[in-house]
Amino acid sequence: MTVSDRPSWSELIAGFGSPRFSAVLATVAIGAALSVHLVKATMGWAGLIGILSTLAALAAVSLVARRKNLDWHGVLPLSLLVFLGWSALTVVWSSYQGATISGVIYQLTFSFLALYVALVRDLIQIVRAVGDVMRVLLAASLGLEVLSGLLIDMPLKFLAVQGNLDVGGPLQGLFGTRNMLGFVALIALVTFLIERTTRSVTRGRSTFSIAMALVLLLGSRSPVSLGVAVFVLVAALVIVVLRRVRPELRRSLQLGLLLVLVIGTISAYFVRTRILAIIGARSEFTYRLEIWNQLSALIDYNQLEGWGWVGLWPSNVSPFFALDIVNNRGHTSGLNAFIDVYFQLGLIGLVIFVGMVGLALVRAWILATSRKSVIYMWPALIIVVLLVTSLAESTLLVEYGWMFFVVCMVKAAHSLSWRQGLALAPATSG
């Protein structure tokens, strides 16, 4: 090959912006986010940071190459920017500034990868990518449980697989805990059902995928995920009904539904003990209540501004090392996204967070009930999964939970953003 035959820098950069490269990189980014437990267990934090840094660098180059072909108007929701900005600002008064800087960078990395996925892929393409990744990871999880629980009959401690398949669970798969396996299986189940409805995969593959997700969801024996599944089923049925009514009636029904939701939430709070006893989650609630009580005492010291953002709790930093073990069970979060945000970002951060998730849910819900394509149900149902799970886990705040939330929020905001209307105004007036 002569010098003249070698590709120029401009041609090389253009290759990073090709649709095929973007599709592969988006799928790998989703897979990497969902595989954080596996990567940390096998390669450590150094390996995970190396993978995420490489993906972020490739995504940056790809965005530069595709900058002229992307619609940037209304892409970044202002509520997301405010939340990330406030999280970063807490480094000023944080008593663990090193951990806060690391936590902010970690959060921004997943935010950037989520933004990349949302920008370069259509919603149907994102659903297909998530479905393909989920099939691989859930199949691997099931294979590990068979290996650990039936073939060698011993736990795989480095992956936190306890090998309980022979006694019907609980299972952990590649995700570290039964609650996380249940959460991922539920996300996968929603994705596989949307795939089936849109006929984007073959019937045989769809049937196998749904069955596998159901087996792992039930096998996780996670009271949190099983309870969330009930909420998601109700939400899906309500969306289907609202999609079929006349547009002039839909607004009244939406307001009535909101009223029912508020009344139902208040009622459920007062009978929460009985509900927890019915679903067998009283011990889980008691465990979480101990953590929340400890956090409540600490929140009073920095109620307005918070202690400082960290995301995942570092076990070697005060006050987290004192909170890390309750009932001899280690944890890396406050096991409630809202309480966690209140503790780390204070009342100001909590108000921003509630506004952000509320706006994301409303936008996604409007799209799901008003747009013709069934594919718009996916962001709404995923956000429902994340928000309801957030009452018992802080998954929404970090790693793959945060990535899914940002992807859904950006897609919903891009379709309904008031800034999109401003961008179209000059063309319309002209």
N, C-alpha and C positions, 0 to 999 in steps of 0.2 A: 504494500500500500504506500503510495506516494504521499507527500505532505498535502498536496492539493486534494487528495481523496479523503483525508481525514475530516470528520464532521466538525464544523465550527462551533464556537460556544453558543451562538444563537440557535443553531440546529439542535445542540445537546439540551439546552434549556427548553426548547419547544417539545422535545421528547418527554420531558417531565410533565408537560401539560396535556399530553394525549389522553383521550377518554379511557383507554385501556389502563394506563398507568394510574390514573385517578381512581378507577374502580378497584384495582388491586390494593392500592395504598389505603383506601377507605375501609376495605374489608379487613386488611391486616391491622389497622388501628382499632377497629371494633374488637377483633380477636385478642389483641394485646391487652386492651382494657379489661376484658372478661377473664383474662388469664393471669391477672396480677398475683393471685395466691399461688398458682402453679409456678410462676417465674420466681417469686420471692423464695419459695420452698426449695427450688432447684438451683437457682443462680444467685440468690441473695438480692439485696437492695442495689448493689452495684450493677448487676445484670439488668434489673428492671429500669434503672435510670439510664443505662446505655441504650436500651431498646426504645424507651420513650423519647430520649433526646434525638436519636436517629430518625424516628418517625416524624417528630416535630420539624426537624431540619428539612426532610424530604417534602413534608407538607408545605413548608414555607416556600421552597423552590417551585413546587407545583402551582401554588397560588400566584406567584410572580409570573409564571409562564402562561397562566390562564386569566390574568387580570382583566384583559380586554373582553373576555367572553362571559364574565360573571356579572350578575345584577347585584350591586352592592347597596342599593337603596333599602333602608329598613332592615338590613340584615341583622345587626346587633341590637337586641332589645335594650333600651335605656336602663330598665330595671336590672338587667344582668350586669351592665357596666357599673352601676351604682353599687351593687352588692360586692362585686370583685374589688372595686375601688375602696370601699369601706373596710373590707377584709385586709387589703394591703396597708391601709392607713393605720391599722391597729399595731403595726410594728413600732410606731412612735412611742406608745406607752406600755407595750408588752414587757413583762418581766422575764420573758424567755425569747428574746429577739431572734436568736439563731433558729429556734424551732419555728417561729412565725414566718421568717423569711423562707425557710424550706417549705413550710406548708403552703404559703402563697404561690411559690414557684410550681409546686406540685399541682395545685389547683388550676393555675393558669395553663399548664401543659395539657391537662385533660380538657380544659375549656377550648384551647386552640385546636386540638384534634377533633373535638366535637363540632366546632365551627367549620373545620375543613370538610368533614363528612356531610354536614348540612348544606354547604355551599356547592360542592361538586357533584352531588348525587340527588336525583329526584326522590320523592318520598317512596315510590314503589321500588326503586333501586336500593334504598336504605333498608326497607323491609326484607328484600331478598338477601342482602348482605348479612343482616342480623340473623335471618333464618339459616343461612348456610353456616355461619359461625356457630350458632346454637346447636345445630345438628352434630357438628364435629365434637364440641365440648360435652354435650350431654351423652353422646355415644361413648366418649372416652370415660366419662364419669361412671356410666353404667358398667363399662368394662372393668374399671378399677374396683368397683364394688363387688363384682363377680369374682375377680381375682382375690381380693382381700377376704371376702366373706365366705366363699365357697371353695375356691381352689387351694389356697394356702392356709386359709382359716386363721389369719392373724392380721392385726392392724398394720397399716402403712403410716407409721407415726410422722414421717417427714412431710406427708401430705395431709395429716390430720384425718385420714380415713380410718374409721374405727372397725370396719369389717362386720357390720351388723346385718348384712343382707339375709343371713340364714335365720335370723329371728324377726325379720320383717322391718328392720330399721331401728333407729333413725339412720339415714344415709347422709353423707357429706359430699361425695363426689370430688370434683376438682376445686371446690369453692370454700373449703375450710370448716364450715359449720352447716348444720341442718337448715338453719334459717336462711343462709345465703344460697344453698342449693334450692330450697323452696322458692326463694325470690327469683332466681334465674330461671327456674323451670316455669314459673308463672309468666314471666316476660316472654319466654319461648312459646308457651302455649298460646298467648295472645297473638304472637307473631305468626305461628303456624296456622291458626284459624283465619287470620287475615289473608295469608297466602292461599289457603284453600278457597276462601270466598272470592278472591280475585283471579283464581285459576292461574296463578303465576308459577306453580310447580305441578308436576304430575300427581294424579290422584293417589297412586301407590306411595309416593314419597311423602305426600301430605298426611296420609293415614298413619304411616309408620312414625312420622315426626310427632304428631299429636299424641299417639299412644305412648311413645317414649317420654314425652314431657309429663303426661299424666302419671305414669309409673313413678317417675322421680319426684314429682310433687307430692304424691301420696306417700312414697317411701321416705321422704324427708321427715315425715311426721312432725312438721313444723306447725305449731298452733298459730303462729303469726301469719305464715303464708296461706294456710288453709282458711283463716279468717278473712284475709285480704281477698282471696279468690271469690268469696261470697259477695263482697262489695263490687268486685270487677264484673261478676255475672249480672248483678242488678244494674250497674252502670251500662253495660252492653245492651241489656234489654230495653232500658229507658231510651238510649240513643236510637235503637232500631225503631221504637215507637215514634219518637220525635221526628225521625227522618221521613216517616210516612204521613204525617199530618200536614194539613194545609199551612203554608207560611204564615198566614194571618192569625192562626191559632197557636202557632209554635211559641210566640213570645209569652202569651198568657200561661201556657203550660210550663215554660221555663221558670217563670216567676213562682208558680205554684210548687214546682219541684224544689226550688230553693227554699221555700217556706217549710216544706215537708222535711228537707234535709236538716234545717236548723232545729226544728222540733225533735226530729229523730236523734240528732246528736246530743241534745240536752237530755232527752229521756234515757239514752244509752248510758250517759255519764252517771245518772242516779241509780241505774240497775246494773252497773258495770260488774259488781261482784258476782251476781247471778249469771251474767253472760259468760264471764271468765270460767265459772264453775262448769257451765254447760259444755264449753269447748275444751275444757281441760287445761287452761292456761293460767290458772291461779298462781301456781308456783313461779311461772315465768314473770307474771305481773309483780309478785312480791319481790323477786330478785331485782327487777327494774326499779321498783319503788324505793328500794334501799339506795340505789345509785342516784336517783333523782332527788332524794332527800339530802344526800351529801352535796350534790351540785347546788341545790337551793340555798344551802348555808353559805357556799362560796360566792354565789351570784350577788349576794347582798353587799359584798365588799367593792364590787365594780359593776353596779347595776346598770348604769347608763351606757358606758363605753365597752364593757366586757374585759375579759382577761387578756385577750389577744388571740388571733386566729392560728390554729395549727392543723385543722382538718382531722386526720388520724391522730389519736393521742400518743405522744411519745412517752414510753414507759420510764425514761431516765430523767424526766424534767418535772420539777415541782409546779403545780400540785398534782400532776397526773399520776405520778408513781404511787401516791397515796390512795388514788381512786381506782387504780388498775386492777386490784383484786377485791372482789366482794364474794363471800361464800366460796373462797378458793377457786373462783372462775375469773380468768383474765379477760379483759375486753379493751378495745381500742377506741371506744366512743361512748357517748352518754346514752346510747340506745334509745334516743328520741331526737329527731333532727331539730325540732323546734326548741327543746330545752338545751341541746348542744349549741345551737346558734345563740341563744340567750346567754349562755355561759361564756362563749368565746367572743361574741361581738356585741353583747349588751342589748339593752332595750332598743337602741337605735338600729342595730343590726337585725334584730328580730322583726321590727316593723318593716324594714326594707325587704327581708326575706319573705314575710307573709304577703306583702304586696307583689313581689316577684312571682311566687308560686301561684297566687290567686289569679293574677293577670294571665299567666301561662295556661292555667286550667280553663279560664273563661274563653280565651282565644281558641284553644284546641277543641273545646266543647262546641263552640259556635261552628267551627269548620266541620266537625263530625256530624252535626245535626242538620247542616244546611247544604253542604257540598254533595254532589251526586255520587261521586266515587266512594266506594266503601273504604278505600285506602286511608281516607282522612279519619277513620275511627281509630287507627293505630296510635297516633300521638295522644289522643284524649285518654284512651285506655291505659297506655303506658304511664302517663302522668297520674292517673288514678291509682295504679299499682304503687308508684313511688310515694305518693302523698299518704296513702293509708298505711303503707309499710313504715313510713317515717314516724308514726306514732309509737312504734316499738323498736325501730332500728334507725341508725343515722346513715343508712346506705345512700340516700339521695345526695348527701354532702360531698362524697368522695368517689374517686375512681369510676367504675363503670356505671354506678347509679347516677353520678353527676354527669357523665357523658351522655347517657340516655336522656336525662332531663334537659340538658342544653340543646341537644339535637331536636327534641320535640318542641322546645320553647322557640328556637330559632325558626323552625319550619312554620310554626303557627304565627309567629310575629311577622315573618316575611309575607305571609298571605294577607294579614289584617292590619299591618302597621299603618298608622296615620302618616308616617313619613313616605310610605309608598304612594299615597295619594298626592302628597306634595310634589313628588318626582314626576307624576303624570300630569300635574296641573299645567305646566308650560306647554306641553305637547297638545293638551286638549284645547287650551285657549288659543293656540296658534292655528 
